[in-house]
């Protein structure tokens, strides 16, 4: 006995047999199931922005407060005199590396001279300058007069970095003089330290920069992106916050980092930035 589909007059039994044959194949074997479709990952807008800034070497946001010493001229090298450059501290390996500060020009010149003696090429001292924050000693390569080396020494009346370990930084980042505890000066201090650090180079960018004013402290936050080791042809980009707390009572500056996320990206020969790898 057959049951009929009223619309087509086709026996339902025949329909069921046809369906089973289609599922198993004409010879009764199971037909292949469709494979999962591999999709190319897409960067979010935030990730795209961070990756483009990295690969284009756009290290600073538009509101970055550049300190007085900053000059993007490739013929000018600017560096702080560090404790490891000074003979007095070089004899004490237990003393960590930190930026030197001085009370007078005599101290600043002495330490800059000791640091200059350690350079592969000696730069002659040709000029002096200063701001309320540091002494600046301008040196020139005698064989390449266009090459200048600007040696900076902080003023003790501005900041004390003697408790900082530049090679293994901990929470303590120094003391800022209470006379300089204003929002304008705080911005300049943090950005000065970034520009004079090893992070001011390709692969490190500041995405955002901001300062908050609380009852007992200033809180300065940089959202940064770092280009980390690649896996094959893919790069890993780490996005994180670098936060500085500055006490309004003591002037002590402490720091911390908070990871936000990381992602993989690549830039092609035409300069196009895209997500790297495939996912199912």
C-alpha positions in Angstrom: 0.0 0.0 0.0 1.4 3.4 -1.0 0.7 6.8 0.6 0.5 9.7 -1.8 1.7 13.3 -1.6 -1.5 15.1 -2.5 0.3 17.9 -4.4 2.5 15.7 -6.6 0.6 12.4 -6.6 4.1 10.7 -6.0 4.1 7.9 -3.5 5.8 8.9 -0.3 7.5 5.6 -0.1 9.3 6.4 -3.4 10.3 9.8 -2.0 11.8 8.2 1.1 13.8 5.7 -1.0 15.1 8.5 -3.2 16.2 10.5 -0.2 18.1 7.6 1.4 19.9 6.9 -1.9 21.0 10.5 -2.2 22.3 10.4 1.3 24.2 7.2 0.9 25.2 7.4 -2.8 23.8 5.4 -5.6 25.8 2.3 -4.6 24.6 2.5 -1.0 27.9 4.0 0.3 28.0 7.0 2.6 28.5 10.3 0.6 31.3 12.7 1.8 30.1 15.4 4.2 30.9 19.0 3.3 34.2 20.2 4.8 34.3 23.1 7.3 35.1 26.3 5.5 38.4 27.9 6.6 38.1 31.7 7.0 40.8 34.3 7.1 40.8 36.3 10.3 40.2 40.0 10.2 41.7 42.6 12.5 39.5 44.7 14.7 39.6 48.4 14.2 41.8 48.8 17.4 44.2 46.0 16.2 44.4 47.5 12.7 45.2 50.9 14.2 47.9 49.5 16.4 49.5 47.4 13.7 49.6 50.3 11.2 51.2 52.5 13.7 53.8 49.8 14.4 54.7 49.1 10.8 54.7 52.8 9.8 56.9 53.6 12.7 54.5 56.3 13.9 55.7 56.2 17.5 53.8 59.1 19.0 50.1 60.3 19.2 49.3 63.8 18.0 48.9 65.1 21.6 52.4 63.9 22.7 54.2 66.6 24.7 57.8 66.6 23.4 60.4 67.9 25.8 62.9 70.6 25.0 65.7 68.3 24.1 63.8 66.4 21.4 65.1 66.6 17.9 64.2 64.0 15.2 67.4 64.8 13.3 69.1 61.5 12.6 72.5 63.3 13.0 71.8 64.1 16.6 72.1 61.5 19.3 70.6 62.4 22.7 71.3 60.3 25.8 71.4 60.7 29.5 74.6 60.1 31.4 74.0 57.0 33.5 75.6 55.7 36.7 77.4 53.0 34.6 79.2 55.8 32.7 80.6 57.3 35.9 83.8 56.0 37.3 82.6 56.3 40.9 79.7 54.0 40.3 81.3 51.8 37.7 83.6 50.4 40.4 80.5 49.3 42.4 78.7 46.7 40.3 76.0 46.3 42.9 74.8 49.8 42.0 72.1 49.6 39.3 72.0 51.7 36.1 70.1 55.0 36.5 70.1 58.5 35.0 72.6 60.8 36.9 71.5 64.1 38.4 73.8 66.9 39.5 73.7 70.2 41.5 76.2 72.1 39.4 77.8 72.5 36.0 81.0 71.2 37.3 79.5 67.9 38.3 77.6 67.6 35.0 80.7 68.3 32.9 82.8 65.8 34.9 80.2 63.0 34.4 79.6 63.9 30.7 83.3 63.8 30.1 83.6 60.3 31.7 80.7 59.1 29.6 82.3 60.6 26.4 85.5 58.7 27.1 83.6 55.4 26.9 82.2 56.1 23.5 83.7 54.3 20.4 84.4 57.8 19.0 85.2 60.7 21.3 83.0 63.8 20.7 84.4 67.2 21.5 82.5 69.4 23.9 81.4 72.4 21.8 78.5 74.0 23.6 76.4 74.1 26.8 72.7 74.6 27.5 70.3 74.1 30.3 66.6 74.0 31.2 65.0 74.0 34.6 65.1 70.2 34.4 68.6 69.2 33.1 72.1 70.3 32.0 72.8 69.7 28.3 76.3 69.2 27.0 76.6 69.4 23.2 79.4 67.4 21.7 80.6 67.0 18.1 82.4 64.3 16.2 85.6 66.0 15.0 85.8 63.8 11.9 82.1 64.3 11.1 81.1 67.8 12.1 77.4 67.2 11.3 77.2 64.4 13.9 76.3 65.8 17.3 75.9 64.0 20.7 73.7 65.7 23.3 74.6 64.5 26.7 72.0 65.2 29.4 72.3 65.3 33.2 69.2 65.8 35.3 69.1 68.5 37.9 68.8 67.4 41.5 66.3 70.2 42.0 64.0 68.5 39.4 64.2 64.7 39.8 66.1 61.9 41.7 66.3 58.7 39.8 69.1 57.1 42.0 66.8 54.3 43.3 65.8 53.1 39.8 67.2 50.1 38.0 67.0 50.7 34.3 68.0 47.2 33.4 65.5 45.5 35.8 62.8 48.1 36.5 60.7 47.6 39.6 57.7 49.7 40.8 59.9 52.6 42.1 60.6 55.2 39.3 62.2 58.0 41.3 61.2 61.2 43.1 60.0 64.4 41.3 60.6 67.6 43.1 57.3 69.0 44.7 57.9 72.2 42.8 57.2 70.4 39.6 54.1 68.5 40.6 51.7 70.1 38.1 49.9 68.3 35.3 52.0 70.0 32.6 55.3 68.9 34.3 54.1 65.4 34.9 53.3 64.9 31.2 56.7 66.2 30.3 58.5 64.0 32.8 56.9 60.8 31.6 57.3 61.5 28.0 60.9 62.7 28.5 61.6 59.3 30.1 60.0 57.4 27.2 61.9 59.4 24.6 65.2 58.8 26.3 64.7 55.1 26.8 65.3 52.1 24.7 61.6 52.0 23.8 61.9 55.0 21.6 62.7 53.0 18.5 61.0 50.9 15.8 58.6 48.4 17.2 57.4 50.5 20.1 54.5 53.0 19.8 52.4 55.1 22.1 48.8 54.7 21.0 47.2 57.0 23.6 48.4 59.2 26.4 46.5 60.7 29.3 46.8 62.2 32.8 44.2 61.9 35.6 44.2 64.1 38.7 43.2 62.5 42.0 43.1 63.8 45.5 46.5 62.3 46.6 48.1 61.4 43.3 48.5 62.1 39.6 48.0 59.0 37.4 49.6 59.0 33.9 48.6 56.3 31.5 50.2 55.4 28.2 48.5 52.8 26.0 51.4 51.2 24.1 51.9 48.6 21.4 55.1 46.5 21.1 56.2 44.4 18.2 57.3 41.1 19.7 59.0 38.0 18.2 57.4 36.6 15.1 56.3 33.1 14.4 57.4 32.3 10.9 56.1 35.1 8.7 53.7 36.3 11.4 54.3 39.0 14.0 52.9 39.1 17.5 51.9 42.6 18.7 51.3 43.2 22.4 49.0 46.0 23.6 49.3 47.1 27.2 49.0 50.1 29.5 52.0 51.6 31.2 50.8 53.4 34.3 52.7 55.9 36.5 51.4 57.0 39.9 52.9 60.2 41.3 52.3 61.0 44.9 51.3 64.6 45.6 52.6 64.2 49.1 56.1 62.8 48.6 56.7 63.2 44.8 57.5 59.5 44.6 56.8 58.0 41.1 55.8 54.3 40.9 55.0 52.3 37.8 53.1 49.3 36.7 52.0 47.6 33.4 48.7 46.0 32.6 48.4 43.7 29.6 45.3 44.3 27.4 45.6 41.8 24.5 47.9 40.5 21.8 47.3 39.5 18.2 49.1 38.3 15.1 49.5 40.5 12.1 51.7 40.9 8.9 52.5 43.6 6.5 52.8 42.6 2.8 55.1 44.0 0.1 52.7 46.7 -0.8 52.5 47.9 2.8 49.0 46.5 3.5 48.5 45.4 7.1 46.3 42.3 7.7 45.7 39.5 10.2 48.1 36.7 10.0 47.3 33.0 9.8 44.1 31.1 9.3 41.4 29.8 11.6 38.6 27.2 11.3 
